[in-house]
Amino acid sequence: MKIADKIREITTFISENEEGEGPEIARNLQQKAALAMRHGMESQEWEDYMREFATNSAQLQRLKGQDSMMNEVWGLSALAYIVGNGVCTMVSRANTIREMEADMISGLDRNLSPDPDEDVIPE
């Protein structure tokens, strides 16, 4: 699954399950986003948060800013949106790609396989 599609899937699930698991998942994402923001891109907290949106190792590397995406003008901005929007959770329906420009969203998955691997499982 593509990164942006995974984010949309989580957002939709939270929004459609406001009376069930949605709020708990949203709070979990909010806490992880806040810790990622506080500890920075090099931290385990950043990786833990980004694992929520990656389905394979290459995607996780991108979300950690450890591939060529960081050479793109929008690279850091895209990651900042994912973390910054993540602290809003239920107010914004946990839509971590909200307000991102189309080139940022498409760039998240550029040249990456959407196929999952077992190395990337959210903790």
MIMI-149909 format. One record per residue: residue number from 1; residue in one letter; x, y, z of N, C-alpha, C, O, CB in turn. Coordinates in steps of 0.1 Angstrom, whole numbers. Glycine has a CB too. Example, Ala and Ser with C-alpha at 12.3 -4.5 7.8 and 13.67 -1.06 7.14 Angstrom:
2
1;A;132;-57;78;123;-45;78;132;-33;78;142;-33;85;113;-45;90
2;S;128;-22;71;137;-11;71;129;0;79;134;11;80;141;-6;57
This chain:
123
1;M;8;-12;0;0;0;0;9;12;0;19;13;7;-10;0;12
2;K;5;22;-7;12;35;-8;11;42;5;1;41;13;7;44;-19
3;I;21;51;8;21;58;21;9;67;22;2;66;32;34;67;22
4;A;6;75;12;-6;83;12;-19;75;14;-28;80;21;-7;92;0
5;D;-20;64;7;-32;55;9;-33;50;23;-44;49;28;-31;44;-1
6;K;-22;47;29;-22;42;43;-27;53;52;-35;50;61;-8;36;47
7;I;-22;65;50;-26;76;58;-41;78;56;-49;81;66;-18;89;54
8;R;-46;78;44;-60;80;41;-69;69;48;-79;71;53;-63;80;26
9;E;-63;56;47;-70;45;53;-72;47;69;-83;45;74;-63;32;50
10;I;-61;51;75;-62;54;90;-71;65;93;-79;64;102;-48;57;95
11;T;-71;76;85;-80;87;87;-94;83;85;-102;87;93;-76;98;77
12;T;-97;75;75;-111;71;73;-115;62;84;-127;63;89;-112;63;59
13;F;-107;53;88;-111;44;99;-114;52;112;-124;49;118;-99;34;102
14;I;-106;61;115;-108;69;127;-121;77;126;-130;77;135;-97;79;130
15;S;-123;83;115;-135;91;112;-148;82;112;-158;87;117;-134;98;99
16;E;-147;70;107;-159;61;107;-161;53;120;-171;47;121;-158;52;95
17;N;-152;54;129;-153;47;141;-152;56;154;-145;52;163;-142;36;142
18;E;-158;67;153;-158;77;164;-164;71;177;-161;76;188;-164;90;160
19;E;-173;62;176;-179;56;187;-172;43;192;-176;37;202;-194;53;184
20;G;-162;39;184;-155;26;187;-140;29;190;-137;37;199;-156;16;176
21;E;-132;23;182;-117;23;184;-111;36;179;-100;39;182;-111;12;177
22;G;-118;44;171;-113;56;165;-106;66;175;-94;69;172;-124;64;158
23;P;-113;70;185;-106;79;195;-93;74;201;-84;81;203;-116;83;206
24;E;-93;61;204;-81;55;210;-69;55;200;-58;58;203;-84;41;215
25;I;-72;52;187;-62;52;177;-57;66;175;-45;69;173;-67;46;164
26;A;-67;76;175;-63;90;173;-54;95;184;-44;101;181;-76;98;172
27;R;-58;91;196;-49;95;208;-35;89;207;-25;96;210;-56;91;221
28;N;-35;77;203;-22;70;201;-13;77;191;-1;79;193;-24;55;198
29;L;-19;80;180;-12;87;169;-8;101;174;4;106;171;-20;89;156
30;Q;-16;108;181;-13;121;186;-1;121;196;8;129;195;-25;127;194
31;Q;-1;111;205;10;109;214;23;106;206;34;112;209;7;98;224
32;K;22;97;197;34;94;189;39;106;181;51;108;180;31;82;180
33;A;30;114;175;34;125;167;41;136;176;51;142;173;22;132;160
34;A;35;138;188;41;148;198;55;143;202;64;152;202;32;149;210
35;L;57;130;205;70;126;208;80;127;197;91;130;198;69;111;213
36;A;75;124;185;84;125;173;88;139;171;100;142;168;76;120;160
37;M;79;148;173;82;163;171;92;167;182;101;174;178;69;171;172
38;R;90;163;193;99;167;204;113;161;203;123;168;206;93;162;218
39;H;114;149;199;127;142;198;134;143;185;146;141;184;125;127;202
40;G;127;146;174;133;149;161;135;136;152;132;125;156;146;154;163
41;M;139;139;140;139;129;129;149;118;132;147;107;127;143;136;117
42;E;159;120;140;169;110;142;165;100;153;172;91;156;182;116;146
43;S;154;103;160;150;95;172;142;83;169;136;81;158;142;104;180
44;Q;142;74;179;133;62;179;119;66;179;110;59;173;136;53;191
45;E;115;77;185;101;82;186;96;85;172;85;83;168;100;94;195
46;W;105;92;164;102;95;150;99;82;142;89;81;135;113;103;143
47;E;108;73;143;106;60;136;93;53;141;86;48;132;118;51;139
48;D;91;53;154;79;46;159;66;53;153;57;45;149;78;47;174
49;Y;66;66;152;54;73;146;53;69;131;42;66;126;55;88;148
50;M;64;70;124;64;68;109;61;54;106;56;51;95;77;72;103
51;R;63;44;114;60;30;112;45;28;110;40;19;103;65;21;123
52;E;37;37;116;23;37;114;18;38;100;8;34;96;16;47;123
53;F;27;45;91;23;48;78;31;41;67;28;42;55;25;63;76
54;A;41;33;71;49;26;61;45;11;61;41;5;71;64;27;65
55;T;46;5;49;43;-9;48;55;-17;43;54;-29;42;31;-11;38
56;N;66;-10;41;78;-17;37;90;-8;41;89;3;45;79;-20;22
57;S;102;-14;41;114;-8;46;118;5;38;122;15;44;126;-18;46
58;A;116;4;25;119;16;17;110;28;21;115;39;21;118;13;2
59;Q;98;25;23;88;36;27;93;41;41;92;54;43;74;31;28
60;L;96;33;50;101;37;63;113;46;62;114;56;69;103;25;73
61;Q;123;42;54;135;50;51;131;64;46;136;74;51;144;43;41
62;R;121;65;37;117;77;32;110;86;43;113;98;44;107;75;20
63;L;102;80;51;95;87;61;105;91;73;102;100;80;84;79;67
64;K;116;85;73;126;89;83;136;99;77;145;103;84;134;76;88
65;G;134;103;64;142;112;58;156;107;54;166;114;53;144;124;66
66;Q;157;94;52;170;87;49;171;82;35;179;73;32;171;76;59
67;D;164;89;26;166;85;12;167;98;4;167;109;9;155;76;6
68;S;167;97;-9;169;109;-18;158;119;-18;159;130;-23;172;104;-32
69;M;146;115;-12;135;125;-11;140;138;-4;135;148;-7;123;118;-4
70;M;149;137;5;153;148;12;160;158;3;162;170;7;162;144;24
71;N;164;154;-8;170;163;-18;160;171;-26;163;181;-32;179;156;-28
72;E;147;167;-25;136;174;-31;133;187;-23;134;187;-11;124;165;-33
73;V;128;197;-30;124;209;-23;114;207;-12;114;213;-2;119;220;-33
74;W;105;198;-15;93;196;-6;96;185;4;87;182;12;81;192;-14
75;G;107;178;4;110;166;12;108;169;27;99;162;33;124;162;10
76;L;115;178;33;113;181;47;99;186;50;93;183;61;123;191;52
77;S;93;194;41;80;199;43;70;188;44;61;189;53;76;209;32
78;A;71;178;36;61;167;36;62;160;49;52;157;55;64;157;24
79;L;74;157;54;75;150;67;70;159;78;64;154;88;90;146;69
80;A;73;172;78;68;181;88;53;181;88;47;182;99;73;195;86
81;Y;46;181;77;31;180;77;26;168;84;17;168;91;26;181;62
82;I;33;156;81;28;144;86;29;144;101;20;139;108;36;132;81
83;V;40;150;107;41;150;121;33;162;127;26;159;137;56;153;125
84;G;33;173;121;26;185;126;11;182;126;4;186;136;29;197;118
85;N;5;177;115;-9;174;115;-13;163;124;-24;162;128;-13;171;101
86;G;-4;154;127;-6;143;136;-10;146;150;-17;139;157;5;134;136
87;V;-6;158;155;-10;162;168;-24;167;169;-29;169;180;0;172;173
88;C;-31;169;158;-44;174;158;-55;163;160;-65;165;166;-47;181;145
89;T;-52;151;156;-60;139;156;-75;141;153;-78;145;142;-59;133;170
90;M;-84;139;163;-98;139;160;-103;152;155;-113;152;147;-106;135;173
91;V;-97;163;158;-102;176;153;-100;176;138;-109;181;130;-94;187;159
92;S;-89;170;133;-87;170;118;-89;156;113;-85;154;101;-72;175;115
93;R;-94;147;121;-96;133;117;-83;126;114;-83;117;106;-105;133;104
94;A;-73;131;121;-59;125;120;-54;125;106;-46;116;102;-60;110;126
95;N;-58;134;98;-54;135;84;-41;141;83;-39;153;82;-65;143;76
96;T;-30;133;84;-17;138;85;-12;144;71;-1;149;71;-8;128;90
97;I;-20;142;61;-15;148;48;-24;160;45;-24;166;33;-16;138;37
98;R;-32;165;54;-41;176;52;-32;189;49;-22;191;55;-49;179;65
99;E;-37;196;39;-30;208;35;-17;206;27;-11;216;24;-28;217;46
100;M;-13;194;25;-1;191;17;-4;194;2;-15;190;-3;4;177;20
101;E;6;199;-5;4;201;-19;5;188;-26;11;178;-21;15;211;-24
102;A;-1;187;-38;-2;175;-45;12;169;-48;14;157;-48;-9;177;-59
103;D;22;177;-51;35;172;-54;42;166;-42;50;156;-43;44;183;-60
104;M;38;171;-30;43;165;-18;37;151;-16;44;141;-13;40;174;-6
105;I;24;150;-18;17;137;-16;22;127;-26;25;115;-22;2;139;-17
106;S;23;131;-39;28;121;-48;42;118;-46;47;106;-49;26;126;-63
107;G;50;127;-42;64;125;-39;67;115;-28;77;108;-28;71;137;-36
108;L;58;114;-19;60;104;-8;62;90;-13;69;82;-7;48;105;2
109;D;55;87;-24;55;73;-29;63;72;-42;64;61;-47;41;68;-31
110;R;69;82;-47;76;82;-60;87;71;-59;96;72;-50;82;96;-63
111;N;87;62;-69;97;52;-70;98;42;-59;108;35;-57;110;58;-72
112;L;87;41;-51;87;31;-40;76;20;-43;66;23;-49;84;38;-27
113;S;79;8;-39;70;-3;-40;59;-1;-30;62;3;-18;77;-16;-39
114;P;46;-4;-33;36;-3;-23;34;-17;-16;26;-18;-7;22;0;-30
115;D;42;-27;-20;41;-40;-14;47;-40;0;57;-35;2;48;-50;-23
116;P;40;-47;9;44;-48;23;56;-57;25;58;-66;17;33;-52;32
117;D;63;-55;35;73;-65;40;72;-66;55;66;-58;62;88;-61;35
118;E;78;-77;60;76;-80;74;85;-71;83;83;-72;96;79;-94;77
119;D;94;-63;78;103;-55;86;96;-43;92;101;-37;101;115;-51;78
120;V;85;-39;86;78;-27;90;64;-30;96;54;-32;89;77;-17;78
121;I;64;-31;109;51;-33;116;51;-23;128;60;-23;136;50;-48;122
122;P;40;-15;128;39;-5;139;40;-12;153;35;-23;155;26;3;138
123;E;47;-5;162;48;-11;175;38;-5;184;37;-9;196;62;-8;181
